[in-house]
Every structure is written in structure tokens, then in C-alpha cells.
Amino acid sequence: MFLFNAWYIVAEPDEVAGGGIVARTLLGRRVAVYRGASGVLVGLDDFCPHRLAPLSLGTVVGDGIRCAYHGAEFGADGICVRVPGQKAVPPRARVRTYPVVERHGYIWIWMGDPAGAADESSIPEGFWVSGDPAWIGGYGHIESIRSDYRLINDNLFDITHAEFVHPESFGGVEVQYYRNARPGAQFVDQGMTFEIGDRSIRFRTHAARLGLEGGPLWRSMVAQSRGVAEWNEPVDFRMEVIWWAPIYTSFHISVRPADEPDAAPVEIYNLHAAVPESETSSHYFYRSIRNYGDPSMDAMFIDAANFVFHQDKPILEGQQAVLGTRDLLDTDPISFAGDRLQLEGRRILGRLLAAEQEA
């Protein structure tokens, strides 16, 4: 169920600052990630081959790591270079290492065949904004959730649930367009269009005059950008969503007053990564980046992200509790009109998993 030959977000850069070592389980494997003294990023199996103590409990020494239990030191290549109290180092004293890179304000790890790590195409190009200093925000939000990553993918595709789960923020009439989505590459007023690629899905929705029937968040964006308490006039609303297999989703929202067609748009990017931890749990990385305001607004956005996430979390974890270790599609669920893109994403992922297993 895991695609190993892909790049996965494993940490935020500040998590490895000052000698910090990140311990995380990805795709069922325990890994430790740190930044060496020279700046090199290192990822390796999180256990010492002597007595299996987690290396993440140890200390960064130069570009290597020292085990906290008996002091064995391992280089950035995973080979043990020193065992206190003895001259010879056992030749089997080594741990597996993983390619690690820093891109778009995140630290990424490659868990599959090391020969494929040179191909960075699975790092979604749409995440560039999270590392761009011209945009405001870029703060990290990391949560653990007891849910299969595929259920989280489904949830992000499923805009219709916002009407019932997130009515206080973005559950307005605009999410209803999703049920009648049709193929296309343009924004259509009061409609949604989509494109399906080999490894990605893109869909767009537009409402030229979205009033109080729309999600409150879109009007509050205009109000915040203009320094007023509220905005109750219609807005021109556009949203473009892109999913990149296996786990990345970007929401780009652009709004402006409907009666000011020449006004600069107020924009936010919401970036989601549902990184698999195990078959029934995930790490959820989230960022919200905007083109207005100043850093004093960050706390408000963090609180809003927490609020929305904790509306989704009990539903996703509830689904997982019902499913146990089964996959949703193995239960032969009924489908509604808004399910098409979820199923298309599942097909893409299934094809990639099958190709990797065959290889």
C-alpha cells in the first residue's frame, strides 16, 4: 500500500536546528534525520545494530551520530567508525541510510531504491511557494492522525464535505459545484472543471459574484487585507486544487471584490501532505501562505488551521476505526455524485503501486 520510490516530507528545517534529531516512522520504517556540522542532511534507520537503541536518542557528532546507549559512533554513510573501549569495529556495524534533501522549506526523504533518488519529479513543483520569502506565513503545522493516508487524500478531494463539516469557514454554496464537475482546463462561473494526468489531478471552481451564501472565509480574506472588521459585499472567488501522487495537495484561493475587477487579488495557498506512518496512521504536514498582511497574523492562521483540522480528524479516525486494517474500496462502498475525483486519484495511486511492485 506504500509507494516507496517517491520523495516524502519528513521534517521541518527548524526541527533539526541546533543538533536536533527527528525520530519519525514513515512507510512503516523508523528513521532518524539530522543536520551534520557541515550542513549535510542525514537520514538513517533509527536503531543501533548493537542493542537496537534508537539513534535518535543520541547526539550529533560532526556529520555523524553517537548512540546514547554505548557510545558507538556512525558516519553520515551509516558505517560505524568508533566503538568506545575497543580498537576494532565489527564489519557488520552499520545502518541503512536514505537520501535526504531540503526543498521548498521542507526536508524530504527517499525511502525506496537509492538509484532513483536523483529524480526529484515527485517533489511537487506547486510547493515552491512554501519556501518563497515573498509570501507570508510558511509556518509549520504537524499533526499525527490515526488514519490511512488514502482516506486523507479522499477527504482533500471531497470538497462537498465542507458544507457539513466546515460551515464556519468554507462550506458555502461554492462547494456544491463539485458534484457537477466536468472535464476542462478553464475557470467556469458557478462550475467546476478538472484535468486528470498520469500522476496528478487538477480542478478549478469559480464564482464571479459570491455573496453571503458563500463560505465566510473568502470575505474575511478581503476584510483582513483591507484592515476592516468584515466584508459583506460579493467577491469574485477562484480556487484551483492540485493533487500530486502519492500524497500532496495544494489549494490556491484568489478573491477580490466582485465590483472591483482591477483590484489586486487576495491570495492564499494551503499545502497538505498526508505522509504515511503505518497502514492505519499518518503524519499530516500543513502550511498556509498568503500574499497580504504581516507576520502578526500568523497566529490567527495557525488557530484557524487547527480548528479545521480538528473538525476533520474525528471523522477520519472514525472511518479508520470502522475499517480496521481494511482498505475502503475493499468494502464495496456506495458512491455519490461528488466521488469521481477521489476514485480517479485511487486509480492513479493503484497503478503506480502495481508498477513499483512489478519492478
C-alpha positions as CSV (number, residue, x, y, z in Angstrom):
1,M,0.0,0.0,0.0
2,F,3.0,2.3,0.2
3,L,4.8,3.8,-2.8
4,F,8.5,3.7,-1.7
5,N,10.0,5.3,-4.8
6,A,8.9,8.8,-4.1
7,W,10.1,11.8,-2.1
8,Y,8.3,12.3,1.2
9,I,8.3,15.2,3.6
10,V,9.9,14.0,6.8
11,A,10.5,17.2,8.8
12,E,10.5,21.0,9.1
13,P,14.0,22.5,8.9
14,D,13.7,24.0,12.4
15,E,13.3,20.5,13.8
16,V,16.9,19.7,13.0
17,A,18.4,23.0,14.1
18,G,21.0,23.2,16.8
19,G,21.8,19.5,16.7
20,G,18.2,18.3,16.8
21,I,17.4,14.8,15.7
22,V,14.0,14.0,14.3
23,A,12.6,10.5,15.0
24,R,9.7,9.6,12.7
25,T,8.1,6.4,11.3
26,L,7.5,6.6,7.6
27,L,6.0,3.8,5.5
28,G,6.4,1.5,8.5
29,R,10.1,2.2,9.0
30,R,11.6,4.1,11.9
31,V,14.1,6.7,10.6
32,A,16.2,9.4,12.3
33,V,17.1,12.6,10.4
34,Y,19.6,15.3,11.4
35,R,21.8,18.0,10.1
36,G,25.5,17.5,10.5
37,A,28.1,20.1,11.4
38,S,28.9,20.7,7.8
39,G,25.3,21.3,7.0
40,V,24.8,17.9,5.3
41,L,21.3,16.3,5.9
42,V,21.4,12.7,7.0
43,G,18.7,10.1,7.2
44,L,19.2,6.6,8.6
45,D,17.4,3.7,10.3
46,D,16.6,4.7,13.8
47,F,18.4,1.9,15.7
48,C,21.9,1.0,16.7
49,P,22.8,-2.5,15.4
50,H,24.4,-3.3,18.8
51,R,21.3,-3.4,21.1
52,L,18.7,-1.7,18.9
53,A,18.6,1.5,21.0
54,P,17.1,4.4,18.9
55,L,19.9,6.5,17.4
56,S,17.5,9.5,17.6
57,L,18.2,9.5,21.4
58,G,21.8,10.1,20.7
59,T,24.0,13.1,19.8
60,V,25.1,14.6,16.5
61,V,29.0,14.5,16.4
62,G,30.4,16.3,13.4
63,D,28.5,14.8,10.4
64,G,27.8,11.6,12.3
65,I,25.7,10.4,15.2
66,R,26.7,8.8,18.5
67,C,24.4,6.2,20.1
68,A,23.2,7.2,23.6
69,Y,23.4,3.7,25.0
70,H,27.1,2.5,24.5
71,G,28.6,5.4,22.6
72,A,29.1,3.8,19.2
73,E,29.6,6.5,16.5
74,F,28.3,6.2,12.9
75,G,29.3,8.4,10.0
76,A,26.9,10.1,7.6
77,D,27.2,7.0,5.4
78,G,25.8,4.8,8.2
79,I,29.1,2.9,8.8
80,C,30.3,2.6,12.4
81,V,33.6,4.5,12.8
82,R,34.2,4.1,16.6
83,V,33.3,1.8,19.5
84,P,34.5,3.1,22.8
85,G,36.9,0.8,24.6
86,Q,38.0,-1.3,21.6
87,K,40.2,-0.8,18.5
88,A,38.3,-2.9,16.1
89,V,34.9,-2.1,14.8
90,P,32.7,-5.1,13.8
91,P,32.3,-5.1,10.0
92,R,28.5,-5.5,10.3
93,A,28.2,-2.4,12.5
94,R,26.4,-0.2,10.0
95,V,22.8,1.1,9.4
96,R,20.9,1.8,6.2
97,T,20.9,5.4,5.1
98,Y,18.4,7.3,3.0
99,P,18.8,10.2,0.6
100,V,17.6,13.5,2.2
101,V,17.2,16.9,0.6
102,E,15.9,20.3,1.5
103,R,13.4,21.8,-0.9
104,H,10.5,24.4,-0.7
105,G,11.0,25.0,3.0
106,Y,10.8,21.3,3.9
107,I,13.1,18.3,4.5
108,W,12.4,15.4,2.2
109,I,13.5,11.7,2.4
110,W,13.6,9.0,-0.3
111,M,12.7,5.6,1.2
112,G,13.0,3.4,-2.0
113,D,15.7,2.3,-4.3
114,P,18.6,4.8,-3.8
115,A,19.3,4.7,-7.5
116,G,16.0,6.5,-8.2
117,A,16.6,9.4,-5.7
118,A,18.2,11.6,-8.4
119,D,14.7,12.0,-9.9
120,E,13.1,14.7,-7.9
121,S,9.9,14.9,-10.0
122,S,7.8,13.5,-7.1
123,I,8.6,16.7,-5.1
124,P,5.6,18.7,-6.2
125,E,6.5,21.8,-8.1
126,G,3.5,23.6,-6.7
127,F,5.0,23.6,-3.2
128,W,7.6,26.2,-4.3
129,V,5.5,28.9,-2.6
130,S,6.2,27.5,0.9
131,G,9.9,28.3,0.6
132,D,9.4,31.7,-1.1
133,P,10.2,34.7,1.1
134,A,7.9,36.9,-1.0
135,W,4.9,35.1,0.5
136,I,3.9,35.5,4.2
137,G,3.4,32.6,6.5
138,G,5.3,29.4,5.8
139,Y,4.9,28.3,9.4
140,G,4.7,24.6,10.0
141,H,1.7,22.6,11.4
142,I,2.4,18.9,12.0
143,E,-0.2,16.5,13.4
144,S,-0.4,12.8,13.9
145,I,-3.7,11.2,12.9
146,R,-4.9,7.6,13.2
147,S,-6.0,7.4,9.5
148,D,-4.8,5.7,6.4
149,Y,-3.2,8.3,4.1
150,R,-5.6,7.3,1.3
151,L,-8.6,8.4,3.4
152,I,-6.9,11.8,3.9
153,N,-6.4,12.0,0.1
154,D,-10.1,11.2,-0.3
155,N,-11.0,13.9,2.2
156,L,-9.0,16.6,0.4
157,F,-10.6,15.7,-2.9
158,D,-14.0,15.7,-1.4
159,I,-14.9,19.4,-1.4
160,T,-18.6,18.6,-0.8
161,H,-18.0,17.6,2.8
162,A,-17.1,21.2,3.7
163,E,-20.8,22.1,3.6
164,F,-21.4,19.9,6.6
165,V,-18.0,19.7,8.4
166,H,-16.7,23.2,7.9
167,P,-19.7,25.6,7.6
168,E,-18.0,28.3,9.7
169,S,-15.2,28.7,7.2
170,F,-15.5,27.5,3.6
171,G,-18.7,25.4,3.5
172,G,-20.8,27.7,1.2
173,V,-22.7,27.2,-2.0
174,E,-19.4,27.1,-4.0
175,V,-18.6,23.6,-2.8
176,Q,-21.8,22.3,-4.3
177,Y,-20.4,22.9,-7.8
178,Y,-18.1,19.9,-7.2
179,R,-20.9,17.5,-7.7
180,N,-21.3,18.5,-11.3
181,A,-17.6,18.8,-12.2
182,R,-16.8,18.2,-15.9
183,P,-13.6,17.9,-17.8
184,G,-11.9,21.2,-18.8
185,A,-8.9,23.5,-18.3
186,Q,-10.7,26.8,-17.7
187,F,-12.4,28.5,-14.8
188,V,-16.2,28.4,-15.4
189,D,-18.6,30.7,-13.4
190,Q,-20.6,28.6,-10.9
191,G,-19.0,25.5,-12.1
192,M,-16.0,23.2,-11.6
193,T,-13.7,21.7,-14.2
194,F,-11.0,19.1,-13.9
195,E,-8.0,17.6,-15.6
196,I,-6.5,14.1,-15.0
197,G,-2.8,13.5,-15.6
198,D,-0.6,10.5,-15.2
199,R,0.4,11.3,-11.6
200,S,-1.8,14.3,-10.8
201,I,-5.3,15.7,-10.8
202,R,-6.2,19.4,-11.1
203,F,-9.6,21.0,-10.6
204,R,-10.9,24.6,-10.6
205,T,-14.0,26.4,-9.4
206,H,-15.2,29.9,-9.9
207,A,-18.0,32.2,-8.6
208,A,-18.0,35.7,-10.2
209,R,-20.3,37.1,-7.5
210,L,-20.2,35.1,-4.4
211,G,-22.2,36.8,-1.6
212,L,-23.3,35.7,1.9
213,E,-24.3,32.3,0.5
214,G,-20.6,31.6,0.1
215,G,-18.0,30.5,2.7
216,P,-17.3,33.2,5.3
217,L,-13.5,32.7,4.9
218,W,-13.4,34.2,1.4
219,R,-15.0,37.5,2.6
220,S,-12.8,37.6,5.7
221,M,-9.7,37.4,3.5
222,V,-10.8,40.6,1.8
223,A,-11.6,42.2,5.1
224,Q,-8.2,41.2,6.6
225,S,-6.3,42.5,3.6
226,R,-8.0,45.9,3.9
227,G,-7.9,46.2,7.6
228,V,-11.6,46.3,8.2
229,A,-13.7,44.2,10.6
230,E,-15.8,42.5,8.0
231,W,-16.7,42.4,4.3
232,N,-20.2,41.6,3.3
233,E,-20.2,42.6,-0.4
234,P,-19.9,39.9,-3.1
235,V,-16.5,38.7,-4.0
236,D,-15.0,37.1,-7.2
237,F,-13.8,33.7,-5.9
238,R,-11.5,31.4,-7.7
239,M,-9.9,28.1,-6.4
240,E,-7.5,25.8,-8.0
241,V,-6.6,22.5,-6.4
242,I,-3.8,20.2,-7.5
243,W,-3.1,16.7,-6.2
244,W,0.3,15.1,-6.9
245,A,0.6,11.3,-6.3
246,P,1.1,9.9,-3.8
247,I,0.1,12.4,-1.0
248,Y,0.4,16.1,-1.8
249,T,-2.4,18.6,-2.3
250,S,-2.3,22.4,-2.9
251,F,-5.3,24.7,-2.6
252,H,-4.8,28.1,-4.3
253,I,-7.6,30.6,-3.4
254,S,-7.8,34.0,-5.0
255,V,-10.5,36.6,-4.2
256,R,-11.3,40.2,-4.9
257,P,-14.3,42.4,-4.5
258,A,-16.7,41.5,-7.3
259,D,-17.3,45.1,-8.2
260,E,-13.5,45.9,-8.4
261,P,-12.3,43.8,-11.4
262,D,-9.0,45.6,-11.5
263,A,-8.2,45.1,-7.8
264,A,-5.1,43.0,-7.0
265,P,-6.3,39.6,-5.8
266,V,-6.0,38.5,-2.2
267,E,-4.4,35.0,-2.3
268,I,-3.6,32.1,-0.1
269,Y,-2.0,28.7,-0.7
270,N,-3.0,25.9,1.6
271,L,-0.5,23.0,1.3
272,H,-1.2,19.5,2.6
273,A,0.9,16.4,2.8
274,A,-0.5,13.2,4.3
275,V,2.7,11.2,4.9
276,P,2.1,7.5,5.7
277,E,3.3,6.4,9.1
278,S,1.7,2.9,9.1
279,E,-1.1,1.2,7.4
280,T,-3.6,3.0,9.7
281,S,-1.8,6.2,10.7
282,S,-0.3,9.3,9.1
283,H,1.8,12.4,9.7
284,Y,-0.1,15.5,8.5
285,F,2.0,18.4,7.4
286,Y,0.2,21.6,6.6
287,R,1.1,25.2,5.7
288,S,-0.9,28.3,4.8
289,I,0.8,31.0,2.9
290,R,-0.6,34.4,1.8
291,N,0.2,37.5,-0.2
292,Y,-1.1,40.0,2.3
293,G,-0.8,41.2,6.0
294,D,2.3,40.7,8.1
295,P,3.7,38.0,10.5
296,S,1.5,39.3,13.3
297,M,-1.4,37.5,11.5
298,D,0.3,34.1,11.6
299,A,-1.1,33.0,15.0
300,M,-4.6,33.6,13.8
301,F,-4.0,31.4,10.7
302,I,-2.4,28.7,12.9
303,D,-5.5,28.7,15.1
304,A,-7.8,28.6,12.1
305,A,-5.8,25.6,10.6
306,N,-6.0,23.8,14.0
307,F,-9.8,24.4,14.1
308,V,-10.4,23.0,10.6
309,F,-8.1,20.0,11.2
310,H,-9.8,19.0,14.4
311,Q,-13.2,19.1,12.6
312,D,-11.8,16.6,10.0
313,K,-9.8,14.4,12.5
314,P,-12.6,12.7,14.4
315,I,-14.4,11.8,11.1
316,L,-11.2,10.4,9.5
317,E,-10.2,8.5,12.7
318,G,-13.8,7.2,13.0
319,Q,-13.7,5.9,9.4
320,Q,-10.4,4.1,10.3
321,A,-11.9,2.6,13.4
322,V,-14.7,1.1,11.4
323,L,-12.4,-0.1,8.6
324,G,-9.7,-1.6,10.9
325,T,-7.0,-2.8,8.6
326,R,-9.2,-3.0,5.5
327,D,-9.0,-0.6,2.6
328,L,-12.1,1.5,2.0
329,L,-12.6,0.2,-1.5
330,D,-12.5,-3.4,-0.3
331,T,-15.8,-2.8,1.5
332,D,-17.6,-2.1,-1.8
333,P,-18.9,1.4,-0.6
334,I,-21.8,3.1,-2.4
335,S,-20.8,6.2,-4.4
336,F,-22.3,9.8,-4.6
337,A,-22.1,12.4,-7.3
338,G,-19.0,14.0,-5.8
339,D,-16.8,10.9,-5.6
340,R,-15.4,10.9,-9.1
341,L,-12.0,12.6,-8.4
342,Q,-11.4,10.6,-5.3
343,L,-11.8,7.4,-7.3
344,E,-9.6,8.8,-10.1
345,G,-6.9,9.5,-7.5
346,R,-7.2,6.0,-6.2
347,R,-6.7,4.6,-9.7
348,I,-3.6,6.6,-10.3
349,L,-2.1,5.5,-7.0
350,G,-3.1,1.9,-7.6
351,R,-1.4,2.0,-11.0
352,L,1.8,3.4,-9.5
353,L,1.9,0.9,-6.7
354,A,1.3,-2.0,-9.1
355,A,4.2,-0.8,-11.4
356,E,6.6,-0.5,-8.5
357,Q,5.7,-4.0,-7.2
358,E,6.2,-5.5,-10.6
359,A,9.6,-3.8,-11.0
